[in-house]
Amino acid sequence: MFIRNGVTYEFHHMGIPTHEPRAGERYSAQFRMHTSDAECELMHVQYHRFEEGSALPELMRTVPHAAFKVSDLTKAIEGKTVLLGPYEPIDGFRVAVIRDGEAPVELIETTLTDEQIWGRAKSGTQASIYR
């Protein structure tokens, strides 16, 4: 965990673009993207596979990203190049993706526990991007 400009950042997960289909993928027609979760012990990893014609920025489709929970999403994106969002893919879970140098970084503001977040992601419950 660290603090920048009065915003607390806590590591949440890694996102890795892939071209390989994986078991348990969820599909987002909005982003033309398949998402699956890896079985890792030390951190959460999500794999993202993009279809031809996905409107997401190339940087997001080709470069792995770190994701951080932040104490104030509005303040965290202030003055940054925003690639996506802010939007709410899961109720109570606001997200924006910024460009930090040559890397995408996902920023998340939520009061949900990790169990609630990952449980909803896996089940698709209240996940508007996977409908």
C-alpha positions as a Markdown table, in Angstrom:
| # | Residue | x | y | z |
|---|---|---|---|---|
| 1 | Met | 0.0 | 0.0 | 0.0 |
| 2 | Phe | 1.2 | 3.5 | -0.7 |
| 3 | Ile | -0.2 | 7.1 | -0.8 |
| 4 | Arg | 0.2 | 9.6 | -3.6 |
| 5 | Asn | -1.4 | 13.1 | -3.5 |
| 6 | Gly | -3.6 | 12.1 | -0.6 |
| 7 | Val | -5.0 | 9.0 | -2.3 |
| 8 | Thr | -4.3 | 5.5 | -0.8 |
| 9 | Tyr | -3.4 | 2.8 | -3.4 |
| 10 | Glu | -3.6 | -0.9 | -2.5 |
| 11 | Phe | -2.7 | -3.6 | -5.0 |
| 12 | His | -5.7 | -5.6 | -6.1 |
| 13 | His | -4.9 | -7.8 | -9.2 |
| 14 | Met | -3.0 | -8.2 | -12.4 |
| 15 | Gly | -4.7 | -8.2 | -15.8 |
| 16 | Ile | -3.0 | -10.1 | -18.6 |
| 17 | Pro | -4.1 | -10.0 | -22.3 |
| 18 | Thr | -4.1 | -13.4 | -24.0 |
| 19 | His | -5.1 | -14.9 | -27.3 |
| 20 | Glu | -5.8 | -18.4 | -25.8 |
| 21 | Pro | -9.3 | -19.4 | -24.8 |
| 22 | Arg | -9.5 | -20.4 | -21.1 |
| 23 | Ala | -11.9 | -22.4 | -19.0 |
| 24 | Gly | -14.5 | -20.4 | -17.2 |
| 25 | Glu | -14.4 | -17.3 | -19.4 |
| 26 | Arg | -17.1 | -14.6 | -19.0 |
| 27 | Tyr | -18.1 | -12.7 | -22.1 |
| 28 | Ser | -18.6 | -8.9 | -22.4 |
| 29 | Ala | -20.4 | -8.0 | -25.6 |
| 30 | Gln | -19.9 | -4.3 | -24.7 |
| 31 | Phe | -16.1 | -4.6 | -24.9 |
| 32 | Arg | -15.9 | -7.7 | -27.1 |
| 33 | Met | -13.8 | -9.3 | -24.4 |
| 34 | His | -13.6 | -12.7 | -22.6 |
| 35 | Thr | -12.3 | -12.7 | -19.0 |
| 36 | Ser | -11.2 | -15.6 | -16.9 |
| 37 | Asp | -9.6 | -15.8 | -13.4 |
| 38 | Ala | -6.3 | -17.7 | -12.8 |
| 39 | Glu | -5.8 | -20.0 | -9.9 |
| 40 | Cys | -3.0 | -18.2 | -8.1 |
| 41 | Glu | -2.1 | -18.2 | -4.4 |
| 42 | Leu | -0.3 | -14.9 | -3.9 |
| 43 | Met | -2.4 | -12.6 | -6.0 |
| 44 | His | -5.5 | -12.4 | -8.2 |
| 45 | Val | -4.8 | -12.7 | -11.9 |
| 46 | Gln | -7.4 | -12.1 | -14.7 |
| 47 | Tyr | -6.8 | -13.0 | -18.3 |
| 48 | His | -8.5 | -10.9 | -21.0 |
| 49 | Arg | -9.0 | -12.2 | -24.5 |
| 50 | Phe | -10.2 | -9.6 | -27.0 |
| 51 | Glu | -12.3 | -10.2 | -30.2 |
| 52 | Glu | -11.5 | -8.5 | -33.5 |
| 53 | Gly | -13.2 | -5.1 | -33.4 |
| 54 | Ser | -12.9 | -4.5 | -29.6 |
| 55 | Ala | -13.2 | -0.8 | -29.1 |
| 56 | Leu | -10.9 | -0.8 | -26.1 |
| 57 | Pro | -7.7 | 1.1 | -26.5 |
| 58 | Glu | -4.8 | -0.9 | -28.0 |
| 59 | Leu | -2.7 | -0.4 | -24.9 |
| 60 | Met | -5.4 | -2.2 | -22.8 |
| 61 | Arg | -5.6 | -5.0 | -25.3 |
| 62 | Thr | -1.9 | -5.6 | -25.6 |
| 63 | Val | -0.1 | -4.7 | -22.4 |
| 64 | Pro | -0.6 | -6.3 | -18.9 |
| 65 | His | -2.0 | -4.0 | -16.3 |
| 66 | Ala | -1.8 | -3.7 | -12.5 |
| 67 | Ala | -5.0 | -2.8 | -10.7 |
| 68 | Phe | -5.2 | -0.9 | -7.4 |
| 69 | Lys | -8.0 | -0.1 | -5.0 |
| 70 | Val | -7.9 | 3.6 | -4.3 |
| 71 | Ser | -9.5 | 5.7 | -1.6 |
| 72 | Asp | -10.8 | 8.4 | -4.0 |
| 73 | Leu | -11.2 | 7.5 | -7.7 |
| 74 | Thr | -12.0 | 11.0 | -8.8 |
| 75 | Lys | -8.9 | 12.4 | -7.2 |
| 76 | Ala | -6.7 | 9.5 | -8.4 |
| 77 | Ile | -7.6 | 10.2 | -12.1 |
| 78 | Glu | -7.4 | 14.0 | -11.9 |
| 79 | Gly | -4.8 | 15.2 | -14.4 |
| 80 | Lys | -4.3 | 11.7 | -15.8 |
| 81 | Thr | -4.9 | 10.3 | -19.3 |
| 82 | Val | -8.0 | 8.3 | -18.8 |
| 83 | Leu | -8.3 | 5.3 | -21.2 |
| 84 | Leu | -11.6 | 4.0 | -19.9 |
| 85 | Gly | -14.3 | 5.1 | -17.5 |
| 86 | Pro | -15.1 | 5.8 | -14.8 |
| 87 | Tyr | -17.8 | 3.2 | -15.0 |
| 88 | Glu | -19.4 | 0.6 | -12.6 |
| 89 | Pro | -19.0 | -2.9 | -14.0 |
| 90 | Ile | -20.3 | -4.4 | -10.7 |
| 91 | Asp | -22.7 | -2.5 | -8.4 |
| 92 | Gly | -20.6 | -0.7 | -5.7 |
| 93 | Phe | -17.4 | -1.1 | -7.7 |
| 94 | Arg | -16.3 | 2.0 | -9.7 |
| 95 | Val | -13.4 | 1.6 | -12.2 |
| 96 | Ala | -11.2 | 3.8 | -14.4 |
| 97 | Val | -8.2 | 2.8 | -16.5 |
| 98 | Ile | -5.4 | 5.4 | -16.9 |
| 99 | Arg | -2.2 | 5.5 | -18.8 |
| 100 | Asp | 0.9 | 5.6 | -16.6 |
| 101 | Gly | 3.9 | 6.0 | -18.8 |
| 102 | Glu | 3.6 | 3.2 | -21.3 |
| 103 | Ala | 1.4 | 1.0 | -19.1 |
| 104 | Pro | -2.4 | 0.8 | -18.4 |
| 105 | Val | -3.3 | 0.9 | -14.7 |
| 106 | Glu | -6.8 | 0.0 | -13.5 |
| 107 | Leu | -8.0 | 2.1 | -10.5 |
| 108 | Ile | -10.9 | 0.8 | -8.4 |
| 109 | Glu | -13.0 | 2.5 | -5.7 |
| 110 | Thr | -15.2 | 0.2 | -3.7 |
| 111 | Thr | -16.3 | -0.7 | -0.2 |
| 112 | Leu | -16.9 | -4.4 | -1.3 |
| 113 | Thr | -14.7 | -7.1 | 0.3 |
| 114 | Asp | -12.5 | -9.2 | -1.9 |
| 115 | Glu | -14.8 | -12.1 | -1.4 |
| 116 | Gln | -17.8 | -10.1 | -2.6 |
| 117 | Ile | -15.8 | -8.7 | -5.6 |
| 118 | Trp | -14.4 | -12.1 | -6.8 |
| 119 | Gly | -17.6 | -13.9 | -6.0 |
| 120 | Arg | -19.7 | -11.5 | -8.1 |
| 121 | Ala | -17.1 | -11.5 | -10.9 |
| 122 | Lys | -17.1 | -15.3 | -11.1 |
| 123 | Ser | -20.9 | -15.6 | -11.0 |
| 124 | Gly | -21.6 | -12.6 | -13.2 |
| 125 | Thr | -24.0 | -11.4 | -10.5 |
| 126 | Gln | -24.7 | -7.6 | -10.9 |
| 127 | Ala | -21.8 | -7.4 | -13.4 |
| 128 | Ser | -23.3 | -5.1 | -16.1 |
| 129 | Ile | -20.4 | -5.6 | -18.6 |
| 130 | Tyr | -21.0 | -9.4 | -18.6 |
| 131 | Arg | -24.7 | -9.3 | -19.6 |
